[in-house]
Amino acid sequence: MKELTSGKPWKIILLFAVPIMCGNIFQQLYNLADSKIVSTYISTNAFAAVGATSVISNTIIGFINGLTQGFAIPVANSYGARDYHKMRRFIAGSILLTGVIAILLTVLGQIFISDLLVALDTPADIMHDSLDYVKIILYGIILTAIYNLSANLLRAVGDSKTPLYCLIAAVLVNVTLDFVFVKFMQMGIEGAAYATVISQALAGGLCVIYIIRKFKIIIPEKGDWHLEQGQYPELVTTGMSMGFMSCIVNIGSIVLQNAINKLGTVYVAAHTAARKLFDILTVILYSVGLAMTTFVSQNVGAGKYARVRQGIRHAIFIVTIATTMLIVVCFAFGEGILRWITSTDDMSIISASVMYSRISILFFYVLGPLFILRCSLQGMGHKIVPVASSVLEMVVKVLSANIIVPVFAYKGVAFTEPISWVLMTILLGVAYAKVQTESKQTDGNYAGI
């Protein structure tokens, strides 16, 4: 376990973020492996089918990840305050709530997924593959939940390396099984889905085994399963606020995906490829933001509020430098990467995906501070403004799907998220500045951030 309450903030944040960053890169790599192997050994339509369903599976998985990140906030806060008994009670509650919610989402997902794909106007030529793929992915929700909860609890107590090692093992297994199931056993798109689910089971299982063997201090004891008054409401509010924040954003993405589907399979394929590249490029920014949730939570628990403010400044500087480097990479190598992902020479697909990527990357100067401010406010215990920012993003996507995309086609899709990022960052910046203005006291008397 590691405390983030001492040392130079920029160094502590960066060192803590690097394993998270590597983990997220590997996460994207095994998502990319599914898509690449599917496009190479099955068809472009199968590749588009994976993309058409990803917005649905990402909504559910994003909710689970946000939920468990939220559960980890009071855990990190208790750890920073060195109240280990309270920390274990929060962990016990997190386990119970995560299990119930994951089972509920699995059942609801299986019941409604077919109707949802129809409602999204999924192109008829990829409907069958889409349904075959996503149904299997949805059965793995509970396995994803086990990994995400274990990983976020470990990060809450300062261990960001173990989740990385578990994920690396899962990625290697996933890529191997992709080749075995799709190329050699010719299981089609279902093989790629089974490979993903099995690798998720491995990642979660390894994390749990490590906790049992090495981190007994965070394993709830018999008396810890009876939470004290107020602990369940605190878990529910922090967990649900972060879970719904992710879910709300993805609801907007689902509506936007509906508009993309209406443009045809070519643009579905182009958007799938562009989003794969986008997800890889945002890893650095997102990982630093995620590190700030733990950094801020631990330091608030320890009462080191000036250190929180300093850490936020350092983190914004880090993501600004990173954005400059990412822009160079995107413009220099983006087209080649997109050609490799899609396994096609169809210029209508390539040009559309390149356009989307280059427009998005220029607005990373806004997206980086957005991640930092949103995650930091969550770590401080401010739940409303981050959720409100997500609602704003959803509204922009819904308006774009109904107004902008019908007029400007895929170029309208490319500008939708950058518009939402600018508006969200303004909202979060104003909220943070207001909190700062209202709370100008010394560390010892600081009322809140």
C-alpha positions in Angstrom: 0.0 0.0 0.0 1.2 3.5 -0.7 0.2 6.9 0.7 -0.1 9.8 -1.8 0.0 12.4 1.0 3.7 13.3 0.9 6.3 14.0 -1.7 6.3 16.3 -4.8 2.7 16.2 -6.2 3.7 16.1 -9.9 6.1 13.2 -9.2 3.6 11.3 -7.0 0.8 11.8 -9.5 2.9 10.8 -12.5 4.3 7.7 -10.8 0.9 6.6 -9.7 -0.7 7.4 -13.1 1.9 5.4 -15.2 0.7 1.9 -14.2 -2.9 3.1 -14.7 -1.9 4.4 -18.1 -0.2 1.2 -19.1 -3.2 -0.8 -17.9 -5.5 1.4 -19.9 -3.3 1.0 -23.0 -3.4 -2.8 -22.6 -7.2 -2.6 -22.1 -7.4 -0.7 -25.5 -5.0 -3.2 -27.1 -7.2 -6.2 -26.4 -10.2 -4.3 -27.6 -8.2 -3.4 -30.7 -7.1 -7.1 -31.0 -10.8 -8.1 -31.3 -11.4 -5.5 -34.0 -8.2 -6.2 -36.0 -8.6 -10.0 -36.0 -12.3 -9.7 -36.8 -11.6 -7.3 -39.7 -8.7 -9.5 -41.0 -10.1 -13.0 -40.7 -13.9 -12.5 -40.9 -15.0 -9.3 -42.8 -15.4 -5.5 -42.7 -19.1 -6.1 -41.9 -18.1 -8.1 -38.8 -15.7 -5.3 -37.9 -18.6 -2.8 -38.2 -20.8 -5.1 -36.0 -18.3 -4.9 -33.2 -18.3 -1.1 -33.5 -22.1 -0.9 -33.6 -22.4 -2.8 -30.3 -19.5 -1.2 -28.5 -21.4 1.8 -27.5 -23.9 -0.4 -25.7 -21.4 -2.6 -24.0 -19.3 0.4 -23.2 -22.3 2.1 -21.5 -22.8 -0.9 -19.2 -19.1 -1.5 -18.5 -18.5 2.2 -18.1 -21.3 2.3 -15.5 -19.7 -0.6 -13.6 -16.3 1.1 -13.8 -17.6 4.4 -12.7 -19.6 2.8 -9.9 -16.6 1.0 -8.5 -14.4 4.1 -8.8 -17.0 5.9 -6.8 -17.0 3.2 -4.1 -13.2 3.6 -3.9 -13.4 7.3 -3.0 -14.6 6.8 0.7 -12.2 3.8 0.9 -9.3 6.1 -0.1 -10.5 8.8 2.2 -10.6 6.4 5.1 -7.2 5.1 4.2 -5.8 8.6 4.1 -7.2 9.2 7.5 -5.7 5.9 8.7 -9.1 4.6 9.8 -8.7 1.0 8.6 -11.8 -0.3 10.4 -14.0 2.2 8.6 -12.2 1.4 5.3 -13.0 -2.3 5.5 -16.6 -1.6 6.2 -16.8 0.5 3.1 -15.1 -2.3 1.1 -17.7 -4.8 2.4 -20.5 -2.6 1.3 -18.8 -2.1 -2.1 -18.6 -5.8 -2.6 -22.3 -6.4 -1.8 -23.6 -3.5 -3.9 -21.3 -4.3 -6.9 -22.5 -8.0 -6.9 -26.2 -7.0 -6.8 -25.9 -4.4 -9.5 -23.8 -6.5 -11.9 -26.3 -9.4 -11.7 -29.2 -7.0 -12.4 -27.5 -5.4 -15.4 -26.7 -8.8 -16.8 -30.4 -9.9 -16.7 -31.7 -6.6 -18.1 -29.1 -6.6 -20.8 -30.0 -10.0 -22.1 -33.7 -9.2 -22.1 -33.5 -5.9 -23.9 -30.4 -6.0 -26.1 -32.2 -7.2 -29.3 -34.8 -4.4 -29.0 -32.1 -1.9 -28.3 -30.2 -2.8 -31.5 -33.3 -2.4 -33.5 -34.1 0.9 -31.9 -30.6 2.1 -32.8 -31.3 1.4 -36.5 -28.4 -1.0 -36.7 -27.9 -1.7 -40.4 -29.6 -5.0 -41.5 -26.4 -6.4 -43.0 -24.6 -6.4 -39.6 -27.6 -7.0 -37.3 -27.1 -10.8 -36.9 -23.3 -10.5 -36.1 -24.0 -7.6 -33.7 -26.5 -9.6 -31.7 -24.3 -12.7 -31.6 -21.3 -10.7 -30.4 -22.9 -8.4 -27.8 -25.0 -11.2 -26.1 -21.8 -13.0 -25.1 -20.1 -9.8 -24.0 -23.0 -9.1 -21.7 -22.7 -12.4 -20.0 -19.3 -11.3 -18.9 -20.5 -8.2 -16.9 -20.1 -9.9 -13.5 -16.5 -10.8 -14.5 -15.8 -7.2 -15.5 -17.3 -6.0 -12.3 -15.0 -8.3 -10.2 -11.9 -6.9 -12.0 -13.0 -3.2 -11.8 -13.9 -3.4 -8.1 -10.6 -5.2 -7.2 -8.5 -2.8 -9.3 -10.2 0.3 -7.9 -9.9 -0.8 -4.3 -6.2 -1.6 -4.8 -5.7 1.9 -6.4 -7.6 3.5 -3.4 -4.9 2.2 -1.1 -2.1 3.3 -3.4 -1.4 0.1 -5.5 -1.8 1.0 -9.1 0.8 -1.7 -10.3 -1.0 -4.9 -9.5 -4.1 -4.2 -11.6 -1.7 -3.5 -14.5 0.1 -6.9 -14.1 -3.2 -8.7 -14.0 -4.4 -6.9 -17.1 -1.2 -7.6 -19.0 -1.8 -11.3 -18.4 -5.4 -11.0 -19.5 -4.4 -9.2 -22.7 -1.9 -11.8 -23.7 -4.5 -14.5 -23.2 -7.1 -12.5 -25.1 -5.0 -12.0 -28.2 -3.9 -15.7 -28.1 -7.5 -16.9 -27.8 -8.6 -14.5 -30.6 -6.3 -16.2 -33.0 -7.3 -19.7 -31.8 -11.0 -19.1 -31.8 -11.3 -16.9 -34.9 -8.5 -17.9 -37.2 -7.9 -21.6 -36.4 -11.3 -22.8 -35.0 -13.2 -20.5 -37.3 -15.8 -19.6 -34.6 -16.5 -16.2 -36.3 -17.4 -13.1 -34.3 -18.6 -15.3 -31.4 -15.0 -16.5 -30.9 -13.8 -12.9 -30.4 -16.5 -12.4 -27.8 -15.6 -15.6 -25.9 -11.9 -14.6 -25.9 -12.8 -11.2 -24.3 -15.0 -12.8 -21.6 -12.4 -15.4 -20.7 -9.7 -12.8 -20.5 -11.9 -10.6 -18.2 -12.4 -13.7 -15.9 -8.6 -14.1 -15.7 -7.9 -10.4 -14.9 -10.5 -10.4 -12.1 -9.4 -13.8 -10.7 -5.8 -12.7 -10.5 -6.7 -9.5 -8.7 -8.8 -11.4 -6.1 -6.1 -14.0 -5.5 -3.5 -11.2 -5.0 -5.7 -9.4 -2.5 -6.3 -12.6 -0.6 -2.6 -13.5 -0.4 -1.0 -10.1 -0.1 -3.5 -7.4 1.0 -5.3 -9.0 4.0 -5.7 -5.6 5.6 -8.4 -4.6 3.0 -10.3 -7.9 3.3 -13.5 -7.3 5.4 -13.7 -9.3 8.6 -16.8 -10.8 10.1 -17.9 -7.7 11.9 -17.2 -5.4 8.9 -20.2 -6.7 6.9 -22.6 -4.7 9.2 -22.1 -1.1 8.0 -22.4 1.8 10.3 -25.2 4.4 9.9 -24.6 6.6 6.9 -22.0 4.4 5.2 -24.4 2.8 2.7 -25.8 6.2 1.7 -22.3 7.5 1.2 -21.3 4.5 -0.9 -24.5 4.8 -3.0 -24.2 8.5 -3.6 -20.5 8.4 -4.6 -20.8 5.2 -6.5 -24.0 6.0 -8.3 -22.9 9.6 -9.1 -19.8 8.4 -10.9 -21.6 5.4 -12.4 -24.4 7.5 -13.8 -21.9 10.1 -14.9 -20.4 7.6 -17.2 -23.8 6.1 -18.1 -25.2 9.5 -19.0 -22.3 10.3 -21.3 -22.8 6.9 -23.1 -26.5 7.4 -23.4 -25.7 10.5 -25.5 -23.2 8.3 -27.4 -26.0 5.7 -28.1 -28.2 8.4 -29.5 -25.3 9.7 -31.6 -24.5 6.1 -32.7 -28.1 5.9 -34.0 -27.4 8.9 -36.2 -24.2 7.3 -37.4 -26.0 4.1 -38.2 -28.3 6.0 -40.5 -25.4 7.2 -42.5 -24.6 3.6 -43.5 -22.2 0.8 -42.9 -19.2 2.7 -44.4 -19.5 5.4 -41.7 -20.1 2.8 -38.9 -16.8 1.2 -39.9 -15.0 4.6 -40.1 -16.3 5.6 -36.7 -15.4 2.3 -35.2 -11.8 2.7 -36.4 -11.6 6.3 -35.4 -12.9 5.6 -31.9 -10.3 2.8 -31.5 -7.5 5.3 -32.2 -9.3 7.9 -30.1 -9.5 5.6 -27.1 -5.8 4.8 -27.3 -4.8 8.5 -27.6 -6.9 9.6 -24.6 -5.3 7.0 -22.3 -2.7 9.4 -20.9 -5.2 12.2 -20.2 -7.8 9.8 -18.6 -5.2 8.0 -16.5 -3.9 11.2 -15.0 -7.4 12.2 -14.2 -8.1 8.8 -12.6 -4.9 9.1 -10.5 -6.2 12.5 -9.3 -9.3 10.8 -7.8 -7.1 8.8 -5.5 -4.6 11.6 -4.9 -7.3 14.1 -3.9 -9.3 11.5 -1.9 -6.3 10.5 0.2 -5.1 14.1 0.8 -8.6 15.3 1.7 -8.8 12.4 4.2 -5.4 13.5 5.6 -6.6 17.2 5.7 -3.9 18.4 3.3 -6.0 20.8 1.2 -3.3 23.1 -0.1 -1.6 20.0 -1.5 -4.8 19.1 -3.3 -4.8 22.5 -5.1 -1.1 22.2 -5.9 -1.7 18.7 -7.3 -4.5 19.9 -9.6 -2.2 22.6 -11.1 0.6 20.0 -11.7 -1.8 17.6 -13.3 -3.2 20.1 -15.7 0.4 21.0 -16.7 1.2 17.2 -17.3 -1.9 16.7 -19.6 -1.1 19.9 -21.5 2.4 18.6 -22.4 1.0 15.2 -23.2 -1.6 16.7 -25.6 1.1 18.4 -27.6 2.9 15.1 -28.1 -0.3 13.3 -29.0 -1.2 15.8 -31.7 2.2 15.1 -33.4 1.6 11.4 -33.2 -1.9 11.6 -34.6 -1.0 13.8 -37.6 2.2 11.8 -38.4 1.0 8.3 -37.9 -2.8 8.4 -37.6 -3.7 7.4 -41.1 -1.4 4.5 -41.2 -2.8 3.2 -37.9 -6.3 3.5 -39.1 -5.5 1.6 -42.3 -4.0 -1.2 -40.2 -7.0 -1.3 -37.9 -9.6 -1.5 -40.6 -7.6 -3.8 -42.9 -9.1 -2.0 -45.9 -8.0 0.3 -48.7 -11.5 1.8 -49.0 -10.7 5.6 -49.0 -14.3 6.5 -48.0 -13.7 4.7 -44.7 -10.1 5.9 -44.3 -10.7 9.6 -45.1 -13.7 9.8 -42.7 -11.9 8.2 -39.8 -8.8 10.4 -40.4 -11.0 13.5 -40.4 -12.7 12.5 -37.1 -9.3 11.8 -35.4 -7.6 15.0 -36.5 -10.5 17.2 -35.4 -10.8 15.5 -32.0 -7.1 15.6 -31.2 -6.9 19.4 -31.5 -9.4 19.7 -28.7 -7.4 17.5 -26.3 -6.1 20.8 -24.8 -9.6 21.1 -23.4 -10.3 17.4 -22.7 -7.2 17.0 -20.5 -8.2 19.7 -18.0 -11.8 18.4 -18.2 -10.6 15.0 -16.9 -8.5 16.6 -14.1 -11.2 18.9 -12.8 -14.0 16.3 -13.0 -12.0 13.6 -11.2 -10.6 16.0 -8.6 -14.1 17.4 -7.8 -15.2 13.8 -7.3 -12.3 13.0 -5.0 -13.2 16.1 -3.0 -16.8 14.8 -2.5 -18.5 17.1 -4.9 -20.9 15.0 -6.8 -23.4 17.3 -8.5 -21.2 19.4 -10.8 -19.4 16.3 -12.4 -22.8 14.7 -13.1 -24.1 18.0 -14.4 -21.2 18.2 -16.8 -22.0 14.7 -18.1 -25.7 15.7 -18.6 -24.4 18.6 -20.6 -22.4 16.3 -22.8 -25.4 14.0 -23.3 -27.6 17.0 -24.3 -25.0 18.2 -26.9 -24.9 14.7 -28.4 -28.7 14.4 -28.5 -29.0 17.8 -30.2 -26.2 16.9 -32.6 -27.9 13.6 -33.6 -31.1 15.4 -34.3 -29.9 18.7 -35.8 -26.2 18.8 -36.7 -25.6 15.3 -38.2 -28.6 15.4 -40.5 -27.2 18.6 -42.0 -23.4 18.1 -41.9 -23.3 14.3 -42.0 -20.2 12.7 -40.5 -18.4 16.0 -40.2 -21.1 17.0 -37.7 -20.3 13.8 -35.7 -16.6 14.8 -35.7 -17.4 18.2 -34.1 -20.0 17.0 -31.6 -17.7 15.9 -28.8 -15.3 18.9 -29.0 -18.2 21.2 -28.6 -19.3 19.3 -25.5 -15.8 19.3 -24.1 -15.5 23.1 -24.3 -18.8 23.6 -22.6 -18.1 21.0 -19.9 -14.7 22.4 -19.1 -16.1 25.9 -18.7 -18.7 24.5 -16.3 -16.2 22.5 -14.3 -13.7 25.4 -14.2 -16.3 27.9 -13.0 -17.4 25.4 -10.3 -13.8 24.8 -9.1 -13.1 28.5 -9.1 -16.3 29.1 -7.0 -15.3 26.5 -4.5 -11.8 28.1 -4.2 -13.3 31.5 -3.7 -15.7 30.3 -1.0 -13.0 28.4 0.9 -10.0 30.6 1.3 -8.6 29.4 4.6 -5.4 27.8 5.8 -4.9 24.1 5.8 -5.8 23.7 9.4 -9.1 25.5 9.1 -10.0 24.7 5.6 -13.7 24.0 5.5 -13.8 22.1 2.1 -12.6 22.3 -1.4 
